[in-house]
Amino acid sequence: MDGVNMSASFDADFVAQVQAASEQNLALCYQCGNCTAGCPYTFAYDIPVNQIMRLVQAGQKHKTLTCKSLWLCATCESCTTRCPNDIDVARIMDVLRHMARCEGHAPERAVKVFWDSFLESVRKHGRVFEAGLLAKYVARTGRVWTDFDLAPRIIPKGKLALKPHPVKGLQEMEKIFKRFEEQGGCL
Amino acid sequence: MRGHSFAYYPGCSGLGTSMEYDSSTRAVCKALFVELHDVPDWSCCGSSPAHTVDHVLSAALSARNLAKVESTGRETVITPCPSCLTNLRTAGHRMEKPEFRARVNSLLDTPCKGDVQAKSVLQILFEDVGLEMIAASVQKPLKGLKVAPYYGCIMNRPPEIMQFDDHENPMAMDRILAALGAEVVPFPLKVECCGASYGVARKDVVARLSSRLLDTAVSLGADVMATACPLCQMNLDLRQEQASQHSGRAYSMPVLYFTQLMGMALGVAEAELGFDKLCVSPARAFEAMAASTVANKQTERGSRV
């Protein structure tokens, strides 16, 4: 991890925003490391979750919002469940990725493209259309060979529907997303 | 016999990659006198992508469905999928705060009161139907089948929201499988994450986490793994070869939904259980089980003579 000049880059607003949006008291974290010990994704993270908690306490907005870990947390709830001070750590990770998204940071681009394609599928059909979602993801990332090996395993099973199963209330679905955008939400 | 009746939320994968979970759930519920009423015009709960974008948006996608349940007058909705479950429950939990509920409702056409309870199919089978009824309904016991029960990460976590079973060592599926006559191995990674939805964007991550689960099931001598989650099943079954490539160990571990095993023991017609939808066929494990049952019977007869 690079050095951080804490006093020069302390951002009090950032700390307050994370606290308010997550409804968690960040000061309760005393760096016991239980969250990191139980996190199955630490091997893939650039910053382990307890250090993210410390960076947020220290108001290090840029360092926090640009890290890859935010895009690799699966919300498996291990950190939240095992925190001795009852901090909902997974909720804080969620809040941080909301903020990262709004500020345009997404160092794990493929993950963001997958999530975005998923939600667009929900917006358009009301339910996820799995084959369409994959086609969109491949078109956007150019990863044509992603999971190519799985095609002969899954296609004969007849499980991948070739057409979506749209809901009747398609307009209702569109309005949920539209109102969210109108209220300033970042998609 | 007095049955149970619930609103049923199948979840999107039930229409596709986990269709055998949906069909076996419906068949098992029918066999155990549990009436399911599909949520009218249900839509996606937003799964993981929605809550990573925004909590109000995520709750609104769930709340549209909870409002549909409210409109039918039912108090409890059940779902086989832990990801749907966690979204429905989290939305309900957060909407207890009027201010949050108002923000959610500002995105919806039909406001949601938020008083519908969401439970998993596993929970109602364990708590409402009960082990006694399940054991009494067994027609073909799963004698001799060694099963590793795998719950996945969010069926029981976080405990404040999920309110079901033990969050570190859940036992509901273990005890159901045991009631069916199976030999349940104590699986220490019951609640460890399999890699979730990163299969597409980061399959290296899924291969690593899933191979650890498969390794453990193999080392315990399990014939099959039982899952309760469509994503876990997909990672462990469809992506099993990717996990093998990662670890250098060739797995051939059938990964079934616990409802498929229940259906089998309850004598449900095989067409409804969808064993042919699995990538790793359970046929060998089932044959071995049948053979050991025959052998046991012969030994019993032999000892009587």
Interface residues (C-beta under 8 A of the other chain):
Chain A: P40 Y41 F43 A44 L72 A74 T75 C76 E77 S78 T80 T81 D88 A90 D94 V95 R97 H98 R101 E108 A110 V111 V113 F114 W115 D116 F118 L119 V122 G126 R127 V128 E130 A131 L134 Y137 T146 D147 D149 L150 R153 I154 K157 G158 K159 L160 A161 H165 V167 K168 G169 E172 M173 K175 I176 F177 R179 F180 Q183 G185 C186 L187
Chain B: C12 S13 L15 G16 T17 M19 D41 W42 S43 C44 G46 S47 S48 P49 A50 H51 T52 V53 D54 H55 V56 L57 A60 L61 R64 S106 L107 L108 D109 T110 C153 I154 R157 P158 P159 H167 E168 V191 E192 C193 G195 A196 S197 Y198 G199 V200 A201 R202 K203 D204 V205 R208 L209 L238 R239 E241 Q242 D276 K277 C279
